[in-house]
Amino acid sequence: MFPFAEVLPLILQTFLQMLTDLQFLPLFLIVVMIIAMQYKRTEKMKEDFFGVKPGGLWADVSMAIGFGLLGGLAGSILMVFIGLSLSGSGLIYLWLLAILLMLINVRFLCFAYSGGILSLSSLLLGFPQVSVPQILALVAVLHMVESFLILASGHLGAAPTFIKGAGGRVTGGFTMQKFWPIPLVVLAVAGAGPIQGGVEMPPWWPLIKTGLPGDTQNIAYSLMPVIAGLGYGDVAIARNPSEKSRLSAICLGVYSLALLIMAVLAEYSSTLLLAAALFSPLGHEAVILISRRSEFTEEPLYVVPDHGVKILDVLPGGAAWRAGIRSGDIVLAVNDVSLNNKSELMQLQAGAIFPQTVDYYSHAIGKSSRGILVPAGPGRQWGLLPVPEENEETYIELLKGGLLGRWLQKLWNILKS
């Protein structure tokens, strides 16, 4: 739609200056604080399991910001060059609805849900007046960006958990909760007819015009800043977090491409427009349900082995980590004393005198190895979390609802009783 060499510098200029503009920086920081609150919950989960603070909260938040900036820049370039234009009013409704849905469950912060509900309300009730194809195209492009972010960082910082599956069996697994703040640059129609200038926008918002030279009906566009947030929630039971995030990224990429095609074609069909509005939230839910179903129906990875003690997770920087032990490995012996269960490992840890030798089967290289356990600091533990045994009494729910979601659940329980 626009000459790449001419428009790309304008996109980069707007993207960089947006991050220092006082109109949008506070909103970006609010999104960052919401994301920090979600990562704090993950850190608390790790602390409950390991008994020590992992200390990676702000590292996770900083990484989320970094990946969010890269994803936002890539998404901005894509949206401008496919001609996606938005109005500020539609974005306000989109954000308000997303925040309300987040109170039901944090994963509903995703624009797939607020965008779909907003589109259905506009189509069926006539309010608010928004461009449904453009809203759905925005959702599609954001999820394309999200699929790349999941592929690159979805597995990082996965939290270990004990999960109760079918038949009451407790197995080990990981919950993957990722959130990214996404600053975007999108097109907004500034006016039509002869380009006169004087548009009421900050001076660093450049104008772009389309049409042939001398055409009196050229359309003027402004590059408008948008702040979005993306969230990813999943579990890894039958696969390790890296494998699971790769599979999730592929599924989400297919969903986003299908939604984008539907949004483009919906310009020519009211029936397809309604179908696209329904597909936005329902298709996203289908991706999540299919993903989770595969984890619960396939053989779990983190279960008690025939010999030794399988490790669910290892605290980075701890004694076990420095000895080379990683998630999925099986500890066979410590100081040549064979291990048969989790209790024996705990007893050895309680009376350990460092250094100690540890024999383990490495899942990564497929053979046995030997390492040296050296304390990472005074009073520090080994940093090992074994997989749960069959008689495990504690486990963590996969998804906890938000404040409003918990209230609704309590109300439903009262009504049923």
C-alpha positions as CSV (number, residue, x, y, z in Angstrom):
1,M,0.0,0.0,0.0
2,F,2.8,2.4,0.9
3,P,6.4,2.6,-0.5
4,F,8.5,0.6,2.0
5,A,11.6,2.8,1.8
6,E,9.6,6.0,2.6
7,V,7.3,4.7,5.3
8,L,9.7,2.5,7.3
9,P,11.7,5.4,8.7
10,L,8.4,7.1,9.7
11,I,7.3,4.0,11.6
12,L,10.6,3.7,13.4
13,Q,10.5,7.4,14.3
14,T,6.9,7.2,15.6
15,F,7.7,4.0,17.5
16,L,10.7,5.4,19.4
17,Q,9.1,8.8,20.2
18,M,5.9,7.2,21.4
19,L,7.8,5.6,24.3
20,T,8.8,9.0,25.6
21,D,5.5,10.8,25.0
22,L,3.7,11.7,28.2
23,Q,0.3,10.9,26.7
24,F,1.1,7.2,26.3
25,L,4.0,6.5,28.6
26,P,1.7,6.3,31.7
27,L,-0.5,3.7,30.0
28,F,2.5,1.7,29.0
29,L,3.7,1.7,32.6
30,I,0.3,0.6,33.8
31,V,0.4,-2.4,31.5
32,V,3.9,-3.2,32.8
33,M,2.7,-3.1,36.4
34,I,-0.2,-5.4,35.6
35,I,2.3,-7.8,34.0
36,A,4.6,-7.5,37.0
37,M,1.7,-8.5,39.3
38,Q,1.1,-11.7,37.2
39,Y,4.8,-12.6,37.3
40,K,4.9,-12.1,41.1
41,R,2.3,-14.8,41.4
42,T,4.5,-17.1,39.4
43,E,7.5,-16.3,41.7
44,K,5.4,-17.0,44.7
45,M,4.5,-20.5,43.3
46,K,8.2,-21.2,42.8
47,E,9.0,-20.0,46.3
48,D,6.4,-22.3,47.8
49,F,8.0,-25.3,46.1
50,F,11.7,-24.6,46.6
51,G,11.5,-22.9,50.0
52,V,13.7,-20.0,48.8
53,K,13.0,-16.9,46.7
54,P,14.1,-17.5,43.1
55,G,14.7,-13.7,42.8
56,G,13.9,-13.5,39.1
57,L,10.8,-11.2,39.2
58,W,12.3,-8.1,37.6
59,A,14.5,-10.1,35.3
60,D,11.3,-11.7,34.0
61,V,9.5,-8.3,33.7
62,S,12.5,-6.8,31.9
63,M,12.6,-9.7,29.5
64,A,8.9,-9.3,28.9
65,I,9.4,-5.6,28.1
66,G,12.3,-6.4,25.7
67,F,10.4,-9.1,23.8
68,G,7.3,-6.9,23.9
69,L,9.1,-4.0,22.2
70,L,10.5,-6.3,19.5
71,G,7.1,-7.8,18.9
72,G,5.4,-4.4,18.9
73,L,7.9,-3.1,16.3
74,A,7.4,-6.1,14.0
75,G,3.6,-5.9,14.5
76,S,3.6,-2.2,13.7
77,I,5.4,-2.7,10.4
78,L,3.0,-5.5,9.4
79,M,-0.1,-3.6,10.3
80,V,0.9,-0.5,8.4
81,F,1.9,-2.3,5.3
82,I,-1.4,-4.3,5.2
83,G,-3.2,-1.1,5.5
84,L,-4.8,-1.7,9.0
85,S,-6.3,1.6,10.2
86,L,-8.0,2.1,13.6
87,S,-9.9,4.8,15.5
88,G,-9.1,5.8,19.0
89,S,-12.7,5.2,20.2
90,G,-12.7,1.5,19.3
91,L,-9.4,1.0,21.2
92,I,-10.8,2.5,24.3
93,Y,-13.7,0.1,24.3
94,L,-11.3,-2.8,23.6
95,W,-9.1,-2.0,26.6
96,L,-11.9,-1.4,29.0
97,L,-13.6,-4.7,28.1
98,A,-10.2,-6.5,28.3
99,I,-9.6,-5.2,31.9
100,L,-13.1,-6.2,32.9
101,L,-12.6,-9.7,31.5
102,M,-9.2,-10.0,33.3
103,L,-11.1,-9.7,36.6
104,I,-12.9,-13.0,35.7
105,N,-9.6,-14.7,34.7
106,V,-6.2,-13.2,34.0
107,R,-5.9,-15.1,30.7
108,F,-9.0,-13.1,29.4
109,L,-6.8,-10.0,29.2
110,C,-6.1,-11.3,25.7
111,F,-7.7,-9.1,22.9
112,A,-9.2,-12.2,21.3
113,Y,-12.0,-12.2,23.8
114,S,-12.6,-8.4,24.2
115,G,-12.3,-8.0,20.4
116,G,-14.8,-10.8,19.7
117,I,-17.3,-9.5,22.2
118,L,-16.9,-5.9,21.1
119,S,-17.5,-7.0,17.5
120,L,-20.6,-9.0,18.3
121,S,-22.0,-6.1,20.3
122,S,-21.5,-3.7,17.4
123,L,-23.0,-6.1,14.9
124,L,-26.0,-7.3,16.9
125,L,-26.8,-4.3,19.2
126,G,-25.3,-1.4,17.1
127,F,-23.1,-0.3,20.0
128,P,-20.4,0.7,20.0
129,Q,-19.9,2.0,16.5
130,V,-16.6,0.4,15.4
131,S,-15.1,-1.1,12.3
132,V,-15.5,-4.8,13.0
133,P,-13.1,-6.0,10.2
134,Q,-10.4,-3.6,11.5
135,I,-10.8,-4.7,15.1
136,L,-10.6,-8.4,14.1
137,A,-7.6,-7.8,11.9
138,L,-5.9,-6.1,14.8
139,V,-6.6,-9.2,17.0
140,A,-5.2,-11.4,14.2
141,V,-2.0,-9.5,13.8
142,L,-1.5,-9.3,17.5
143,H,-1.8,-13.1,17.7
144,M,0.7,-13.5,14.9
145,V,3.1,-11.4,17.0
146,E,2.2,-13.5,20.1
147,S,2.9,-16.8,18.2
148,F,6.5,-15.5,17.6
149,L,6.8,-14.4,21.2
150,I,5.7,-17.8,22.5
151,L,8.2,-19.5,20.1
152,A,11.0,-17.3,21.4
153,S,10.2,-17.0,25.1
154,G,7.1,-18.9,26.0
155,H,9.0,-21.6,27.8
156,L,11.2,-19.3,29.9
157,G,10.3,-19.0,33.6
158,A,7.9,-21.9,33.5
159,A,6.7,-22.6,37.1
160,P,6.7,-26.2,38.4
161,T,3.5,-27.6,39.8
162,F,1.8,-30.8,41.0
163,I,-1.3,-31.4,38.8
164,K,-4.2,-33.7,39.7
165,G,-5.4,-35.4,36.5
166,A,-8.0,-38.0,35.5
167,G,-8.6,-40.6,38.1
168,G,-7.1,-38.5,40.9
169,R,-3.5,-39.2,39.8
170,V,-1.1,-36.4,40.8
171,T,1.7,-35.8,38.3
172,G,4.4,-33.2,37.8
173,G,4.2,-30.5,35.3
174,F,4.8,-26.8,34.5
175,T,2.5,-23.8,34.2
176,M,3.6,-21.3,31.6
177,Q,2.2,-17.8,32.2
178,K,3.7,-15.1,30.0
179,F,2.6,-11.5,29.5
180,W,4.0,-8.9,27.2
181,P,3.4,-5.1,26.9
182,I,3.0,-4.3,23.2
183,P,3.5,-0.7,22.0
184,L,2.2,-0.4,18.4
185,V,2.1,2.1,15.6
186,V,-1.0,1.8,13.4
187,L,-2.7,3.9,10.7
188,A,-5.5,6.4,11.5
189,V,-7.3,8.3,8.8
190,A,-6.5,12.0,9.2
191,G,-8.6,13.3,6.4
192,A,-9.5,13.1,2.7
193,G,-9.1,15.5,-0.2
194,P,-6.2,17.9,-0.8
195,I,-3.5,17.5,1.9
196,Q,-3.5,20.9,3.7
197,G,-1.7,20.0,6.9
198,G,-2.7,21.4,10.2
199,V,-4.0,18.1,11.6
200,E,-4.5,18.3,15.4
201,M,-2.0,15.7,16.4
202,P,1.4,15.8,18.1
203,P,4.1,17.1,15.8
204,W,6.0,13.9,15.8
205,W,3.0,11.9,14.3
206,P,3.9,12.0,10.6
207,L,1.4,12.0,7.9
208,I,1.3,9.7,4.9
209,K,-0.8,10.2,1.8
210,T,-2.0,7.7,-0.8
211,G,-3.1,8.1,-4.4
212,L,-1.5,9.3,-7.6
213,P,0.5,12.5,-7.7
214,G,-1.9,15.4,-8.3
215,D,-4.9,13.4,-7.3
216,T,-7.2,15.8,-5.3
217,Q,-8.8,12.9,-3.5
218,N,-5.6,11.7,-1.8
219,I,-6.2,10.2,1.6
220,A,-4.1,11.4,4.6
221,Y,-3.2,8.9,7.3
222,S,-1.5,9.5,10.6
223,L,0.6,7.0,12.4
224,M,-1.3,6.5,15.7
225,P,0.3,4.9,18.8
226,V,-1.5,2.0,20.5
227,I,-0.7,0.2,23.7
228,A,-1.7,-3.4,23.9
229,G,-1.1,-6.4,26.1
230,L,-0.6,-10.0,25.2
231,G,-0.9,-13.0,27.5
232,Y,-0.1,-16.7,27.2
233,G,-1.2,-19.4,29.5
234,D,-0.5,-23.1,29.1
235,V,0.6,-26.3,30.9
236,A,3.3,-28.8,30.1
237,I,2.7,-32.4,31.4
238,A,3.4,-34.8,28.5
239,R,6.2,-32.5,27.1
240,N,8.8,-30.2,28.5
241,P,8.1,-26.5,28.4
242,S,10.2,-25.8,25.3
243,E,8.5,-28.5,23.2
244,K,5.1,-27.4,24.5
245,S,5.6,-23.7,23.7
246,R,6.8,-24.6,20.2
247,L,3.6,-26.6,19.5
248,S,1.4,-23.8,21.0
249,A,3.1,-21.2,18.8
250,I,2.3,-23.3,15.7
251,C,-1.3,-23.7,16.6
252,L,-1.7,-20.0,17.5
253,G,-0.1,-19.0,14.2
254,V,-2.6,-21.1,12.3
255,Y,-5.5,-19.4,14.3
256,S,-4.2,-15.9,13.7
257,L,-3.7,-16.5,9.9
258,A,-7.3,-17.9,9.6
259,L,-8.7,-14.9,11.6
260,L,-6.8,-12.4,9.4
261,I,-8.1,-14.0,6.2
262,M,-11.7,-14.0,7.6
263,A,-11.4,-10.3,8.6
264,V,-10.2,-9.3,5.2
265,L,-12.9,-11.2,3.4
266,A,-15.5,-10.0,5.9
267,E,-15.5,-6.6,4.2
268,Y,-17.6,-8.2,1.4
269,S,-19.9,-10.5,3.4
270,S,-22.0,-9.7,6.5
271,T,-22.4,-13.5,7.2
272,L,-18.6,-13.9,7.2
273,L,-18.3,-10.8,9.3
274,L,-20.5,-12.4,12.0
275,A,-18.6,-15.7,11.7
276,A,-15.2,-13.9,12.1
277,A,-16.5,-12.1,15.3
278,L,-17.5,-15.5,16.7
279,F,-14.3,-17.2,15.6
280,S,-12.1,-14.6,17.5
281,P,-12.9,-15.8,21.0
282,L,-14.2,-19.3,20.2
283,G,-11.2,-20.2,18.0
284,H,-8.9,-19.0,20.6
285,E,-10.6,-21.1,23.2
286,A,-10.4,-24.1,20.9
287,V,-6.6,-23.7,20.5
288,I,-6.3,-23.7,24.3
289,L,-8.6,-26.7,24.9
290,I,-7.0,-28.8,22.2
291,S,-3.6,-27.9,23.6
292,R,-4.5,-28.9,27.1
293,R,-6.4,-32.0,26.0
294,S,-3.2,-33.3,24.4
295,E,-1.3,-32.9,27.6
296,F,-3.8,-34.8,29.7
297,T,-4.5,-37.7,27.3
298,E,-0.9,-38.5,26.5
299,E,1.5,-40.2,28.8
300,P,2.8,-37.7,31.4
301,L,6.5,-37.0,31.4
302,Y,7.1,-36.1,35.0
303,V,6.2,-39.3,36.9
304,V,8.0,-41.6,39.3
305,P,10.6,-43.7,37.4
306,D,11.4,-47.4,38.0
307,H,14.8,-46.6,39.6
308,G,16.1,-43.4,41.2
309,V,14.3,-40.1,41.7
310,K,13.1,-38.0,38.7
311,I,13.5,-34.3,39.0
312,L,10.7,-32.0,38.0
313,D,12.7,-28.7,38.3
314,V,16.0,-27.4,39.4
315,L,16.6,-24.0,41.0
316,P,19.0,-22.0,38.8
317,G,22.3,-21.3,40.6
318,G,21.7,-24.0,43.3
319,A,24.0,-26.8,44.1
320,A,22.2,-29.3,41.9
321,W,22.2,-26.8,39.0
322,R,25.9,-26.3,39.3
323,A,26.4,-30.1,39.3
324,G,24.7,-30.3,35.9
325,I,21.3,-31.6,36.9
326,R,18.3,-30.3,34.9
327,S,14.6,-30.9,34.7
328,G,13.7,-34.4,33.6
329,D,16.9,-35.9,34.8
330,I,16.9,-38.9,37.2
331,V,19.1,-38.9,40.3
332,L,20.5,-42.4,40.8
333,A,22.9,-42.1,43.7
334,V,24.5,-39.7,46.1
335,N,28.0,-40.6,47.3
336,D,27.5,-44.0,45.8
337,V,24.3,-44.6,47.9
338,S,21.5,-45.6,45.6
339,L,18.2,-43.8,45.8
340,N,14.8,-45.4,45.5
341,N,12.3,-42.6,46.4
342,K,11.8,-39.0,47.2
343,S,12.0,-39.5,51.0
344,E,15.5,-40.9,50.8
345,L,16.6,-37.9,48.8
346,M,15.1,-35.6,51.3
347,Q,16.9,-37.4,54.2
348,L,20.3,-37.1,52.4
349,Q,19.7,-33.4,51.8
350,A,19.0,-32.9,55.5
351,G,22.3,-34.3,56.7
352,A,24.5,-33.4,53.8
353,I,28.1,-32.5,54.2
354,F,29.6,-30.8,51.1
355,P,31.0,-31.6,48.7
356,Q,29.1,-34.7,47.5
357,T,29.2,-36.7,44.3
358,V,25.9,-37.3,42.5
359,D,25.2,-39.8,39.8
360,Y,22.3,-39.0,37.5
361,Y,20.8,-40.0,34.2
362,S,20.7,-36.9,31.9
363,H,17.5,-36.7,29.8
364,A,19.2,-34.2,27.4
365,I,22.2,-36.4,26.4
366,G,20.5,-39.8,27.1
367,K,23.2,-41.3,29.3
368,S,24.4,-41.3,32.9
369,S,26.7,-38.6,34.3
370,R,28.4,-37.7,37.5
371,G,28.6,-34.2,39.1
372,I,29.8,-32.6,42.3
373,L,27.3,-31.0,44.7
374,V,28.8,-27.8,46.1
375,P,26.7,-25.3,48.2
376,A,25.7,-22.2,46.4
377,G,25.9,-20.2,49.6
378,P,25.6,-20.5,53.4
379,G,22.6,-22.6,54.4
380,R,21.4,-22.9,50.8
381,Q,19.6,-26.1,49.8
382,W,20.3,-28.3,46.8
383,G,17.6,-26.7,44.8
384,L,15.9,-29.9,43.6
385,L,12.2,-30.5,43.2
386,P,11.4,-34.2,42.7
387,V,8.3,-35.3,40.7
388,P,5.3,-36.0,43.0
389,E,4.7,-39.5,44.2
390,E,1.4,-41.4,44.1
391,N,0.4,-40.5,47.6
392,E,1.0,-36.8,47.2
393,E,-1.6,-34.8,49.2
394,T,-0.9,-31.3,47.9
395,Y,-1.4,-29.9,44.4
396,I,-2.1,-26.6,42.7
397,E,-5.1,-25.8,40.6
398,L,-4.2,-25.2,37.0
399,L,-6.0,-21.9,36.6
400,K,-7.2,-19.6,39.4
401,G,-9.9,-17.2,38.4
402,G,-9.6,-13.4,39.0
403,L,-11.4,-11.6,41.8
404,L,-14.7,-11.3,39.9
405,G,-14.4,-15.0,38.7
406,R,-14.0,-16.2,42.3
407,W,-17.1,-14.2,43.4
408,L,-19.1,-15.6,40.5
409,Q,-18.0,-19.2,41.5
410,K,-19.0,-18.6,45.1
411,L,-22.4,-17.3,44.0
412,W,-22.9,-20.3,41.8
413,N,-22.1,-22.7,44.7
414,I,-24.6,-20.9,46.9
415,L,-27.3,-21.1,44.2
416,K,-26.6,-24.8,43.7
417,S,-26.9,-25.5,47.5
